[in-house]
Amino acid sequence: MAATNESDIATNGSNGEYKVIPLEPVDQWTPIDKIRTFVFLVVHEILDGEAMRAALDRLIRNHLPILGARLDVSKNKDLAYRLPKTFPLDYRLFQWSTRTVESSLAKAQLLPDVSQGDCDILHGPCSIPELEGVWTPSTWPTEWKFEGPDMPFLLVHVTKFADATVVALNIPHSVTDQMGVGSLITAWMQVVKGETPAEFLQLEPGALDGLKNPSEELLRKKNDFRVMRKSERFKALLNHVPELILYPKETLKAKYGEETPPLTSGDIITAILVKLAFLGRKSSRIVAISSAVNCRGRHPALPADKPYLHNAGIYSVFHMPNPDQVPLAELAYKHRLAVIEALRLENIERSLAARKEIFKPRQSHHIVEADQLSYSCTNWCGAWRNIDFAPAVVSKEDADGCVTAAPLVLGHSLQRSFPTRYNAQIMCKANGGFWCDFTTSTKRYPLVEKLLKADPQLVNF
């Protein structure tokens, strides 16, 4: 990112050659202002890289020019798009690179063999950072501070195997979230097919600022996503230091009544990950368990039938003492209730207002109180539901009119210095299962292995 004058990005402006558009608070709060999101789309087809590259150029030039902008940062660290009024032919709209591997994807032994396992939970041979080393150029920045001059937003690297294609994307989190990436890929494939993609929403400034003039009491509501004083944040984070240094639906209805909301796969997978993360823990300290929740289709400014590129997430949160000792169904049920509560419009507005206030002093968000531990989970599965790479398959005779298998989607969207044992990503549902990025401490990992060996289908979990 290039530095610019503070006054240049105070309001929408222009210098004759480009427009300056300040980012909204929802797109530049800490830590997403530092993160570059990595997404790996594993497609079990041979894709036409040149057709995809040409279509991406047309998509940005003709339909989504904001992807061709650059990010400027002022002295006070506010971000703004610097968008050329017209793109010269030699302007770098994106960065593109390719690599060809002679072997099949299976022979490369980068992913678990889902056809051979007798366990319902399989470990991959490579971590996400290790896959980055194979499927991305070594020059790709992992955070914006490592970017070179005039770095495009969108970086694309295509790895061609004998029987598959891996499309790797790298884009600043300030520009888009996972749902936005999914909409971007859908529009990209529509252009490959020769169609005009749906127009992306362009919101008025402040549309996602939440409540107007909220009370201090509402913004600082404890045990929720909230504004914290510096002393509160320090005390809350202190609880995590020792850890870093040391090492069925019928049942629910019987307990909570017939109005019990049905559980989703996301609720159950989240509950499994939380229990694994705290396996064998003896402490009775309360754990704040939060999940990222998508506002598209739930906020008046974000109708469900319109694609939106930028960030539109809030958080649900619930609390449990020692999740290891809580039945799986109970954890999943509490997660479902928390999501329902977070998606009430008044709570969406409160969370958006809190986010705007958190942005002002450049606080990083951490949903935890002084006497608690925390764990967070992000579910990307909804972002990839409608992705179809059929238009880019090399053999058009086979591709026309058919839908390819859903791609396997892996990736990383975290600040690299953040300890990953306190969060997990449900990256996608594909190849008969859910693919998750899960980390635990070296002390707890043998307990996880022992559990999976004794109870591979988690019958007694």
C-alpha beads as a LAMMPS data file, in Angstrom:
LAMMPS data file: protein, C-alpha beads

461 atoms
459 bonds

1 atom types
1 bond types

-500.0 500.0 xlo xhi
-500.0 500.0 ylo yhi
-500.0 500.0 zlo zhi

Masses

1 110.0

Atoms # bond

1 1 1 0.000 0.000 0.000
2 1 1 1.215 3.445 -0.801
3 1 1 1.125 6.377 1.610
4 1 1 -0.966 9.400 0.691
5 1 1 -1.893 12.707 2.282
6 1 1 -4.412 12.538 5.110
7 1 1 -6.643 15.105 3.442
8 1 1 -6.709 13.126 0.222
9 1 1 -8.862 10.376 1.711
10 1 1 -11.100 12.331 4.032
11 1 1 -13.958 12.272 1.500
12 1 1 -14.639 10.873 -1.926
13 1 1 -12.474 12.808 -4.311
14 1 1 -10.524 12.904 -7.546
15 1 1 -7.279 14.280 -8.883
16 1 1 -8.229 14.097 -12.563
17 1 1 -6.628 10.676 -13.146
18 1 1 -8.260 8.575 -10.471
19 1 1 -11.020 8.578 -7.868
20 1 1 -10.274 8.301 -4.155
21 1 1 -12.932 6.330 -2.258
22 1 1 -12.527 5.901 1.512
23 1 1 -13.199 2.414 2.831
24 1 1 -16.026 1.938 5.298
25 1 1 -15.166 1.036 8.920
26 1 1 -16.524 -2.491 8.362
27 1 1 -13.774 -2.993 5.748
28 1 1 -10.750 -1.659 7.626
29 1 1 -10.960 -2.554 11.299
30 1 1 -8.159 -4.492 12.966
31 1 1 -7.064 -7.159 12.096
32 1 1 -8.716 -7.479 8.652
33 1 1 -6.855 -4.370 7.486
34 1 1 -3.657 -6.446 7.742
35 1 1 -4.839 -9.769 6.259
36 1 1 -4.559 -11.144 2.757
37 1 1 -6.990 -14.026 2.249
38 1 1 -5.696 -17.166 0.520
39 1 1 -8.229 -19.433 -1.226
40 1 1 -7.352 -22.686 -3.017
41 1 1 -9.990 -24.076 -5.388
42 1 1 -9.215 -27.693 -6.226
43 1 1 -11.161 -28.642 -9.370
44 1 1 -11.023 -32.217 -10.647
45 1 1 -11.057 -31.015 -14.253
46 1 1 -8.559 -29.559 -16.724
47 1 1 -9.385 -25.860 -16.925
48 1 1 -8.644 -23.427 -19.745
49 1 1 -6.281 -20.990 -18.053
50 1 1 -6.079 -18.569 -20.969
51 1 1 -9.855 -18.305 -21.250
52 1 1 -10.070 -17.695 -17.507
53 1 1 -7.372 -15.023 -17.646
54 1 1 -9.049 -13.166 -20.516
55 1 1 -12.432 -13.364 -18.786
56 1 1 -10.996 -11.998 -15.531
57 1 1 -9.632 -9.008 -17.458
58 1 1 -13.081 -8.355 -18.975
59 1 1 -14.809 -8.819 -15.628
60 1 1 -12.695 -6.144 -13.951
61 1 1 -12.636 -3.686 -16.862
62 1 1 -16.323 -3.912 -17.709
63 1 1 -18.180 -5.031 -14.585
64 1 1 -16.139 -4.838 -11.361
65 1 1 -13.548 -2.059 -11.765
66 1 1 -13.027 -1.687 -7.996
67 1 1 -10.959 -4.907 -8.172
68 1 1 -8.468 -3.026 -10.312
69 1 1 -7.958 -0.261 -7.753
70 1 1 -5.100 0.060 -5.277
71 1 1 -5.246 0.662 -1.520
72 1 1 -3.736 3.819 -0.125
73 1 1 -3.093 4.327 3.585
74 1 1 -2.882 7.732 5.241
75 1 1 -0.683 8.838 8.141
76 1 1 -3.505 8.031 10.556
77 1 1 -3.853 4.594 8.861
78 1 1 -7.244 5.156 7.221
79 1 1 -7.595 3.203 3.979
80 1 1 -8.988 4.315 0.623
81 1 1 -9.351 2.895 -2.861
82 1 1 -7.347 4.677 -5.550
83 1 1 -9.354 3.824 -8.665
84 1 1 -8.169 5.029 -12.099
85 1 1 -10.940 6.704 -14.073
86 1 1 -9.881 4.593 -17.042
87 1 1 -7.553 1.605 -17.125
88 1 1 -4.645 1.981 -19.560
89 1 1 -3.960 -1.137 -21.617
90 1 1 -0.662 -1.683 -19.798
91 1 1 -2.235 -1.299 -16.329
92 1 1 -1.928 -4.396 -14.107
93 1 1 -5.503 -5.268 -13.184
94 1 1 -4.345 -8.458 -11.460
95 1 1 -1.300 -10.699 -11.207
96 1 1 -1.399 -14.070 -13.012
97 1 1 1.020 -16.996 -12.936
98 1 1 0.886 -20.703 -13.776
99 1 1 2.740 -23.926 -13.042
100 1 1 2.409 -27.373 -14.607
101 1 1 2.880 -30.604 -12.649
102 1 1 3.228 -33.812 -14.666
103 1 1 1.758 -36.133 -12.022
104 1 1 -1.864 -36.577 -11.002
105 1 1 -3.164 -34.729 -7.957
106 1 1 -3.421 -37.990 -5.992
107 1 1 0.203 -38.925 -6.693
108 1 1 1.332 -35.555 -5.357
109 1 1 0.038 -36.747 -1.939
110 1 1 -0.998 -33.286 -0.802
111 1 1 -4.516 -34.168 0.346
112 1 1 -5.968 -37.015 2.421
113 1 1 -7.307 -39.994 0.481
114 1 1 -10.967 -39.914 1.471
115 1 1 -11.637 -43.260 -0.251
116 1 1 -9.237 -45.221 1.944
117 1 1 -9.965 -44.001 5.461
118 1 1 -11.915 -46.055 7.997
119 1 1 -12.253 -43.012 10.256
120 1 1 -14.908 -40.332 9.956
121 1 1 -12.233 -37.705 10.694
122 1 1 -9.115 -37.768 8.505
123 1 1 -5.931 -35.733 8.926
124 1 1 -4.427 -34.144 5.821
125 1 1 -0.740 -34.727 5.116
126 1 1 -0.183 -30.983 4.643
127 1 1 -1.222 -27.955 6.680
128 1 1 -2.649 -24.903 4.929
129 1 1 0.689 -23.017 5.167
130 1 1 2.416 -26.075 3.656
131 1 1 -0.068 -26.089 0.769
132 1 1 0.727 -22.404 0.246
133 1 1 4.333 -23.410 -0.364
134 1 1 3.232 -25.782 -3.122
135 1 1 0.368 -23.896 -4.749
136 1 1 1.521 -20.263 -4.605
137 1 1 4.601 -18.315 -5.732
138 1 1 7.088 -17.617 -2.931
139 1 1 6.805 -13.899 -3.726
140 1 1 3.140 -13.661 -2.736
141 1 1 2.576 -11.377 0.275
142 1 1 0.730 -12.939 3.234
143 1 1 -0.141 -9.521 4.719
144 1 1 -0.447 -6.054 3.233
145 1 1 2.740 -4.870 4.990
146 1 1 4.727 -7.273 2.783
147 1 1 3.300 -5.962 -0.473
148 1 1 5.609 -4.502 -3.085
149 1 1 4.881 -1.170 -4.794
150 1 1 1.768 -1.013 -6.984
151 1 1 0.628 -4.497 -5.945
152 1 1 -2.757 -5.459 -7.512
153 1 1 -5.553 -6.601 -5.237
154 1 1 -6.114 -9.934 -6.904
155 1 1 -3.293 -12.437 -7.315
156 1 1 -4.037 -15.678 -9.203
157 1 1 -1.832 -18.756 -9.531
158 1 1 -3.002 -21.783 -11.530
159 1 1 -1.378 -25.165 -10.877
160 1 1 -2.158 -27.718 -13.602
161 1 1 -1.998 -31.401 -12.665
162 1 1 -2.526 -34.236 -15.122
163 1 1 -6.112 -34.689 -13.938
164 1 1 -6.971 -31.566 -11.970
165 1 1 -6.476 -27.816 -11.638
166 1 1 -5.811 -25.802 -8.501
167 1 1 -6.776 -22.121 -8.735
168 1 1 -5.139 -20.137 -5.935
169 1 1 -6.431 -16.645 -5.118
170 1 1 -4.857 -14.005 -2.870
171 1 1 -6.805 -10.827 -2.066
172 1 1 -6.875 -8.290 0.811
173 1 1 -9.549 -8.999 3.427
174 1 1 -10.285 -5.263 3.426
175 1 1 -11.564 -5.659 -0.142
176 1 1 -13.750 -8.741 0.340
177 1 1 -14.809 -11.540 2.663
178 1 1 -15.360 -15.202 1.732
179 1 1 -18.940 -14.623 0.573
180 1 1 -17.629 -11.848 -1.632
181 1 1 -14.952 -14.151 -3.053
182 1 1 -17.665 -16.694 -3.861
183 1 1 -19.702 -14.032 -5.693
184 1 1 -16.554 -12.916 -7.537
185 1 1 -15.865 -16.467 -8.764
186 1 1 -19.483 -16.896 -9.883
187 1 1 -19.330 -13.653 -11.876
188 1 1 -15.948 -14.687 -13.335
189 1 1 -17.330 -17.982 -14.627
190 1 1 -20.358 -16.184 -16.087
191 1 1 -18.009 -14.014 -18.143
192 1 1 -16.066 -17.122 -19.250
193 1 1 -19.408 -18.493 -20.467
194 1 1 -20.121 -15.297 -22.406
195 1 1 -22.849 -14.067 -20.044
196 1 1 -23.271 -10.701 -18.344
197 1 1 -22.808 -11.162 -14.584
198 1 1 -25.293 -9.813 -12.090
199 1 1 -24.552 -6.250 -11.008
200 1 1 -22.829 -6.030 -7.626
201 1 1 -24.396 -3.913 -4.892
202 1 1 -22.904 -0.445 -4.388
203 1 1 -23.877 0.783 -0.931
204 1 1 -24.106 4.379 0.181
205 1 1 -21.454 5.458 2.718
206 1 1 -22.563 4.532 6.221
207 1 1 -25.109 1.906 5.088
208 1 1 -23.453 -0.675 7.378
209 1 1 -22.621 1.643 10.280
210 1 1 -25.409 0.170 12.399
211 1 1 -27.421 2.079 14.989
212 1 1 -27.309 5.872 14.913
213 1 1 -26.159 7.402 18.206
214 1 1 -26.212 4.167 20.230
215 1 1 -25.888 4.441 23.992
216 1 1 -22.568 3.712 25.688
217 1 1 -24.303 0.988 27.694
218 1 1 -25.454 -0.783 24.516
219 1 1 -22.020 -0.608 22.874
220 1 1 -20.302 -1.982 25.976
221 1 1 -22.789 -4.803 26.645
222 1 1 -20.745 -7.574 28.245
223 1 1 -20.516 -11.142 26.938
224 1 1 -21.084 -9.979 23.371
225 1 1 -19.178 -8.400 20.501
226 1 1 -18.583 -5.012 22.137
227 1 1 -16.431 -1.954 22.673
228 1 1 -13.777 -2.485 25.371
229 1 1 -11.522 -0.179 27.305
230 1 1 -7.795 -0.836 27.027
231 1 1 -7.645 -2.163 30.571
232 1 1 -10.520 -4.592 29.858
233 1 1 -8.827 -5.930 26.734
234 1 1 -5.529 -6.405 28.582
235 1 1 -7.176 -8.368 31.406
236 1 1 -9.144 -10.524 28.952
237 1 1 -6.043 -11.425 26.936
238 1 1 -4.051 -12.275 30.071
239 1 1 -6.126 -15.445 30.515
240 1 1 -4.672 -16.863 27.285
241 1 1 -1.024 -16.323 28.210
242 1 1 -0.605 -19.451 30.420
243 1 1 -2.005 -21.647 27.655
244 1 1 0.532 -20.263 25.218
245 1 1 3.389 -20.597 27.667
246 1 1 2.484 -24.093 28.995
247 1 1 1.843 -26.049 26.662
248 1 1 -29.472 -35.956 18.959
249 1 1 -32.265 -33.656 18.034
250 1 1 -34.877 -35.819 19.960
251 1 1 -32.889 -35.361 23.132
252 1 1 -32.938 -31.594 22.678
253 1 1 -36.700 -31.564 22.115
254 1 1 -37.242 -33.553 25.285
255 1 1 -35.175 -31.016 27.222
256 1 1 -36.159 -27.733 25.552
257 1 1 -39.579 -28.461 23.981
258 1 1 -41.071 -28.898 20.532
259 1 1 -40.067 -25.389 19.439
260 1 1 -36.392 -26.329 19.519
261 1 1 -34.842 -24.972 16.294
262 1 1 -33.344 -27.632 13.995
263 1 1 -29.580 -27.941 14.066
264 1 1 -27.494 -27.337 10.955
265 1 1 -24.355 -29.167 9.871
266 1 1 -22.448 -26.003 10.760
267 1 1 -23.730 -26.158 14.348
268 1 1 -22.606 -29.766 14.726
269 1 1 -19.174 -29.309 13.111
270 1 1 -18.564 -26.211 15.232
271 1 1 -19.457 -28.163 18.365
272 1 1 -17.054 -30.973 17.402
273 1 1 -14.204 -28.521 16.829
274 1 1 -14.844 -26.754 20.143
275 1 1 -14.875 -30.032 22.082
276 1 1 -11.659 -31.196 20.394
277 1 1 -10.000 -27.856 21.156
278 1 1 -10.707 -28.224 24.903
279 1 1 -10.314 -32.001 25.143
280 1 1 -9.000 -33.087 28.542
281 1 1 -9.062 -29.588 29.979
282 1 1 -9.702 -29.575 33.746
283 1 1 -10.401 -25.855 34.212
284 1 1 -13.996 -24.778 34.883
285 1 1 -13.339 -21.292 33.510
286 1 1 -16.083 -19.994 31.213
287 1 1 -15.272 -20.103 27.485
288 1 1 -16.703 -17.450 25.133
289 1 1 -17.438 -19.297 21.867
290 1 1 -17.970 -16.991 18.888
291 1 1 -18.734 -17.551 15.215
292 1 1 -18.646 -15.259 12.206
293 1 1 -22.154 -14.695 10.820
294 1 1 -23.041 -13.365 7.363
295 1 1 -25.418 -10.357 7.130
296 1 1 -26.315 -10.795 3.448
297 1 1 -30.037 -11.378 3.121
298 1 1 -30.556 -10.328 6.757
299 1 1 -29.895 -6.569 6.596
300 1 1 -32.108 -4.211 4.519
301 1 1 -29.066 -2.860 2.646
302 1 1 -27.973 -6.367 1.601
303 1 1 -30.770 -8.180 -0.278
304 1 1 -30.063 -11.886 -0.719
305 1 1 -30.508 -11.815 -4.521
306 1 1 -27.775 -9.207 -5.096
307 1 1 -24.043 -10.031 -4.950
308 1 1 -21.968 -7.867 -2.628
309 1 1 -18.175 -7.858 -2.818
310 1 1 -17.099 -6.284 0.454
311 1 1 -17.200 -7.325 4.118
312 1 1 -20.607 -8.015 5.673
313 1 1 -20.044 -10.106 8.783
314 1 1 -20.875 -9.886 12.486
315 1 1 -20.452 -12.394 15.338
316 1 1 -22.614 -14.687 17.409
317 1 1 -21.403 -15.655 20.876
318 1 1 -22.415 -18.046 23.651
319 1 1 -20.702 -19.175 26.844
320 1 1 -19.921 -22.582 28.292
321 1 1 -17.895 -23.791 31.278
322 1 1 -15.387 -26.450 30.176
323 1 1 -16.808 -27.466 26.748
324 1 1 -15.083 -30.852 27.027
325 1 1 -17.657 -31.858 29.672
326 1 1 -20.704 -30.587 27.732
327 1 1 -22.650 -33.016 25.487
328 1 1 -22.088 -32.417 21.791
329 1 1 -25.804 -31.855 21.134
330 1 1 -25.910 -29.224 23.880
331 1 1 -22.996 -27.300 22.377
332 1 1 -24.542 -27.439 18.894
333 1 1 -27.910 -26.272 20.268
334 1 1 -26.371 -23.324 22.122
335 1 1 -24.519 -22.372 18.945
336 1 1 -27.783 -22.427 16.959
337 1 1 -29.520 -20.189 19.524
338 1 1 -26.592 -17.758 19.483
339 1 1 -26.696 -17.478 15.679
340 1 1 -30.472 -16.893 15.712
341 1 1 -30.041 -14.185 18.345
342 1 1 -27.169 -12.492 16.506
343 1 1 -29.216 -12.322 13.284
344 1 1 -32.099 -10.390 14.801
345 1 1 -32.012 -7.040 12.997
346 1 1 -31.624 -5.007 16.191
347 1 1 -28.598 -7.101 17.134
348 1 1 -27.094 -6.799 13.658
349 1 1 -27.397 -3.014 13.930
350 1 1 -25.870 -3.012 17.433
351 1 1 -22.933 -5.165 16.279
352 1 1 -22.282 -2.935 13.255
353 1 1 -22.345 0.151 15.485
354 1 1 -19.936 -1.513 17.917
355 1 1 -17.613 -2.387 15.046
356 1 1 -17.555 1.240 13.918
357 1 1 -16.637 2.351 17.449
358 1 1 -13.960 -0.346 17.752
359 1 1 -12.451 0.877 14.489
360 1 1 -11.975 4.452 15.752
361 1 1 -9.230 3.678 18.343
362 1 1 -7.788 0.892 16.108
363 1 1 -8.652 -1.827 18.587
364 1 1 -8.434 -5.424 17.510
365 1 1 -11.592 -7.341 18.303
366 1 1 -11.562 -10.151 20.826
367 1 1 -14.878 -11.485 22.116
368 1 1 -13.934 -12.406 25.672
369 1 1 -14.273 -10.941 29.155
370 1 1 -11.577 -10.642 31.824
371 1 1 -12.431 -13.908 33.590
372 1 1 -12.922 -16.023 30.449
373 1 1 -11.144 -17.944 27.710
374 1 1 -12.224 -17.685 24.087
375 1 1 -12.630 -19.788 20.961
376 1 1 -13.901 -18.709 17.559
377 1 1 -15.024 -20.523 14.433
378 1 1 -15.625 -19.350 10.867
379 1 1 -17.751 -21.314 8.412
380 1 1 -16.973 -20.627 4.740
381 1 1 -19.261 -23.310 3.271
382 1 1 -22.064 -20.963 2.225
383 1 1 -19.675 -18.930 0.067
384 1 1 -19.074 -21.784 -2.385
385 1 1 -22.591 -23.216 -2.859
386 1 1 -23.167 -21.996 -6.409
387 1 1 -19.638 -22.179 -7.811
388 1 1 -19.476 -24.024 -11.131
389 1 1 -16.269 -24.257 -13.161
390 1 1 -17.942 -25.999 -16.111
391 1 1 -17.555 -22.940 -18.425
392 1 1 -13.747 -23.115 -17.991
393 1 1 -13.336 -26.867 -18.598
394 1 1 -11.055 -27.444 -21.597
395 1 1 -13.401 -29.876 -23.370
396 1 1 -16.381 -27.684 -24.187
397 1 1 -18.316 -30.627 -25.648
398 1 1 -18.342 -32.249 -22.217
399 1 1 -18.775 -29.035 -20.264
400 1 1 -21.768 -27.437 -22.009
401 1 1 -24.953 -27.989 -20.076
402 1 1 -23.342 -29.921 -17.225
403 1 1 -22.222 -28.899 -13.762
404 1 1 -18.809 -29.991 -12.534
405 1 1 -18.310 -31.493 -9.111
406 1 1 -18.179 -28.888 -6.371
407 1 1 -14.576 -27.750 -5.972
408 1 1 -12.660 -28.530 -2.842
409 1 1 -11.964 -25.129 -1.265
410 1 1 -9.159 -24.640 1.238
411 1 1 -7.488 -21.516 2.510
412 1 1 -6.366 -19.138 5.192
413 1 1 -7.737 -15.755 6.303
414 1 1 -5.981 -14.923 9.558
415 1 1 -3.293 -12.601 10.759
416 1 1 -0.193 -14.778 10.619
417 1 1 1.110 -13.832 14.061
418 1 1 -2.148 -14.858 15.776
419 1 1 -2.081 -18.225 17.648
420 1 1 -4.322 -20.532 15.610
421 1 1 -5.216 -22.831 18.515
422 1 1 -7.943 -20.373 19.551
423 1 1 -9.892 -20.557 16.302
424 1 1 -10.899 -22.933 13.522
425 1 1 -12.180 -22.608 9.956
426 1 1 -14.800 -24.857 8.378
427 1 1 -13.476 -24.306 4.877
428 1 1 -15.910 -26.239 2.687
429 1 1 -18.170 -29.226 2.244
430 1 1 -16.830 -31.429 -0.565
431 1 1 -15.817 -34.988 -1.428
432 1 1 -18.271 -36.414 1.076
433 1 1 -17.263 -34.405 4.120
434 1 1 -16.417 -31.101 5.763
435 1 1 -12.856 -29.793 5.433
436 1 1 -11.613 -27.861 8.443
437 1 1 -8.453 -26.024 9.464
438 1 1 -7.969 -27.029 13.103
439 1 1 -5.036 -26.473 15.455
440 1 1 -4.480 -27.515 19.031
441 1 1 -1.587 -27.445 21.486
442 1 1 1.129 -30.115 21.485
443 1 1 -0.119 -31.127 24.946
444 1 1 -3.686 -31.682 23.748
445 1 1 -2.983 -33.230 20.327
446 1 1 -2.163 -36.754 21.680
447 1 1 -5.572 -36.723 23.401
448 1 1 -7.245 -35.913 20.070
449 1 1 -5.353 -38.752 18.351
450 1 1 -6.267 -41.178 21.126
451 1 1 -9.942 -40.236 20.902
452 1 1 -10.084 -40.666 17.124
453 1 1 -8.374 -44.034 17.341
454 1 1 -10.743 -45.315 20.038
455 1 1 -13.921 -43.734 18.632
456 1 1 -13.344 -42.933 14.904
457 1 1 -17.034 -42.203 14.274
458 1 1 -17.381 -40.119 17.474
459 1 1 -20.269 -42.305 18.633
460 1 1 -19.580 -41.568 22.299
461 1 1 -18.438 -37.976 21.823

Bonds

1 1 1 2
2 1 2 3
3 1 3 4
4 1 4 5
5 1 5 6
6 1 6 7
7 1 7 8
8 1 8 9
9 1 9 10
10 1 10 11
11 1 11 12
12 1 12 13
13 1 13 14
14 1 14 15
15 1 15 16
16 1 16 17
17 1 17 18
18 1 18 19
19 1 19 20
20 1 20 21
21 1 21 22
22 1 22 23
23 1 23 24
24 1 24 25
25 1 25 26
26 1 26 27
27 1 27 28
28 1 28 29
29 1 29 30
30 1 30 31
31 1 31 32
32 1 32 33
33 1 33 34
34 1 34 35
35 1 35 36
36 1 36 37
37 1 37 38
38 1 38 39
39 1 39 40
40 1 40 41
41 1 41 42
42 1 42 43
43 1 43 44
44 1 44 45
45 1 45 46
46 1 46 47
47 1 47 48
48 1 48 49
49 1 49 50
50 1 50 51
51 1 51 52
52 1 52 53
53 1 53 54
54 1 54 55
55 1 55 56
56 1 56 57
57 1 57 58
58 1 58 59
59 1 59 60
60 1 60 61
61 1 61 62
62 1 62 63
63 1 63 64
64 1 64 65
65 1 65 66
66 1 66 67
67 1 67 68
68 1 68 69
69 1 69 70
70 1 70 71
71 1 71 72
72 1 72 73
73 1 73 74
74 1 74 75
75 1 75 76
76 1 76 77
77 1 77 78
78 1 78 79
79 1 79 80
80 1 80 81
81 1 81 82
82 1 82 83
83 1 83 84
84 1 84 85
85 1 85 86
86 1 86 87
87 1 87 88
88 1 88 89
89 1 89 90
90 1 90 91
91 1 91 92
92 1 92 93
93 1 93 94
94 1 94 95
95 1 95 96
96 1 96 97
97 1 97 98
98 1 98 99
99 1 99 100
100 1 100 101
101 1 101 102
102 1 102 103
103 1 103 104
104 1 104 105
105 1 105 106
106 1 106 107
107 1 107 108
108 1 108 109
109 1 109 110
110 1 110 111
111 1 111 112
112 1 112 113
113 1 113 114
114 1 114 115
115 1 115 116
116 1 116 117
117 1 117 118
118 1 118 119
119 1 119 120
120 1 120 121
121 1 121 122
122 1 122 123
123 1 123 124
124 1 124 125
125 1 125 126
126 1 126 127
127 1 127 128
128 1 128 129
129 1 129 130
130 1 130 131
131 1 131 132
132 1 132 133
133 1 133 134
134 1 134 135
135 1 135 136
136 1 136 137
137 1 137 138
138 1 138 139
139 1 139 140
140 1 140 141
141 1 141 142
142 1 142 143
143 1 143 144
144 1 144 145
145 1 145 146
146 1 146 147
147 1 147 148
148 1 148 149
149 1 149 150
150 1 150 151
151 1 151 152
152 1 152 153
153 1 153 154
154 1 154 155
155 1 155 156
156 1 156 157
157 1 157 158
158 1 158 159
159 1 159 160
160 1 160 161
161 1 161 162
162 1 162 163
163 1 163 164
164 1 164 165
165 1 165 166
166 1 166 167
167 1 167 168
168 1 168 169
169 1 169 170
170 1 170 171
171 1 171 172
172 1 172 173
173 1 173 174
174 1 174 175
175 1 175 176
176 1 176 177
177 1 177 178
178 1 178 179
179 1 179 180
180 1 180 181
181 1 181 182
182 1 182 183
183 1 183 184
184 1 184 185
185 1 185 186
186 1 186 187
187 1 187 188
188 1 188 189
189 1 189 190
190 1 190 191
191 1 191 192
192 1 192 193
193 1 193 194
194 1 194 195
195 1 195 196
196 1 196 197
197 1 197 198
198 1 198 199
199 1 199 200
200 1 200 201
201 1 201 202
202 1 202 203
203 1 203 204
204 1 204 205
205 1 205 206
206 1 206 207
207 1 207 208
208 1 208 209
209 1 209 210
210 1 210 211
211 1 211 212
212 1 212 213
213 1 213 214
214 1 214 215
215 1 215 216
216 1 216 217
217 1 217 218
218 1 218 219
219 1 219 220
220 1 220 221
221 1 221 222
222 1 222 223
223 1 223 224
224 1 224 225
225 1 225 226
226 1 226 227
227 1 227 228
228 1 228 229
229 1 229 230
230 1 230 231
231 1 231 232
232 1 232 233
233 1 233 234
234 1 234 235
235 1 235 236
236 1 236 237
237 1 237 238
238 1 238 239
239 1 239 240
240 1 240 241
241 1 241 242
242 1 242 243
243 1 243 244
244 1 244 245
245 1 245 246
246 1 246 247
247 1 248 249
248 1 249 250
249 1 250 251
250 1 251 252
251 1 252 253
252 1 253 254
253 1 254 255
254 1 255 256
255 1 256 257
256 1 257 258
257 1 258 259
258 1 259 260
259 1 260 261
260 1 261 262
261 1 262 263
262 1 263 264
263 1 264 265
264 1 265 266
265 1 266 267
266 1 267 268
267 1 268 269
268 1 269 270
269 1 270 271
270 1 271 272
271 1 272 273
272 1 273 274
273 1 274 275
274 1 275 276
275 1 276 277
276 1 277 278
277 1 278 279
278 1 279 280
279 1 280 281
280 1 281 282
281 1 282 283
282 1 283 284
283 1 284 285
284 1 285 286
285 1 286 287
286 1 287 288
287 1 288 289
288 1 289 290
289 1 290 291
290 1 291 292
291 1 292 293
292 1 293 294
293 1 294 295
294 1 295 296
295 1 296 297
296 1 297 298
297 1 298 299
298 1 299 300
299 1 300 301
300 1 301 302
301 1 302 303
302 1 303 304
303 1 304 305
304 1 305 306
305 1 306 307
306 1 307 308
307 1 308 309
308 1 309 310
309 1 310 311
310 1 311 312
311 1 312 313
312 1 313 314
313 1 314 315
314 1 315 316
315 1 316 317
316 1 317 318
317 1 318 319
318 1 319 320
319 1 320 321
320 1 321 322
321 1 322 323
322 1 323 324
323 1 324 325
324 1 325 326
325 1 326 327
326 1 327 328
327 1 328 329
328 1 329 330
329 1 330 331
330 1 331 332
331 1 332 333
332 1 333 334
333 1 334 335
334 1 335 336
335 1 336 337
336 1 337 338
337 1 338 339
338 1 339 340
339 1 340 341
340 1 341 342
341 1 342 343
342 1 343 344
343 1 344 345
344 1 345 346
345 1 346 347
346 1 347 348
347 1 348 349
348 1 349 350
349 1 350 351
350 1 351 352
351 1 352 353
352 1 353 354
353 1 354 355
354 1 355 356
355 1 356 357
356 1 357 358
357 1 358 359
358 1 359 360
359 1 360 361
360 1 361 362
361 1 362 363
362 1 363 364
363 1 364 365
364 1 365 366
365 1 366 367
366 1 367 368
367 1 368 369
368 1 369 370
369 1 370 371
370 1 371 372
371 1 372 373
372 1 373 374
373 1 374 375
374 1 375 376
375 1 376 377
376 1 377 378
377 1 378 379
378 1 379 380
379 1 380 381
380 1 381 382
381 1 382 383
382 1 383 384
383 1 384 385
384 1 385 386
385 1 386 387
386 1 387 388
387 1 388 389
388 1 389 390
389 1 390 391
390 1 391 392
391 1 392 393
392 1 393 394
393 1 394 395
394 1 395 396
395 1 396 397
396 1 397 398
397 1 398 399
398 1 399 400
399 1 400 401
400 1 401 402
401 1 402 403
402 1 403 404
403 1 404 405
404 1 405 406
405 1 406 407
406 1 407 408
407 1 408 409
408 1 409 410
409 1 410 411
410 1 411 412
411 1 412 413
412 1 413 414
413 1 414 415
414 1 415 416
415 1 416 417
416 1 417 418
417 1 418 419
418 1 419 420
419 1 420 421
420 1 421 422
421 1 422 423
422 1 423 424
423 1 424 425
424 1 425 426
425 1 426 427
426 1 427 428
427 1 428 429
428 1 429 430
429 1 430 431
430 1 431 432
431 1 432 433
432 1 433 434
433 1 434 435
434 1 435 436
435 1 436 437
436 1 437 438
437 1 438 439
438 1 439 440
439 1 440 441
440 1 441 442
441 1 442 443
442 1 443 444
443 1 444 445
444 1 445 446
445 1 446 447
446 1 447 448
447 1 448 449
448 1 449 450
449 1 450 451
450 1 451 452
451 1 452 453
452 1 453 454
453 1 454 455
454 1 455 456
455 1 456 457
456 1 457 458
457 1 458 459
458 1 459 460
459 1 460 461
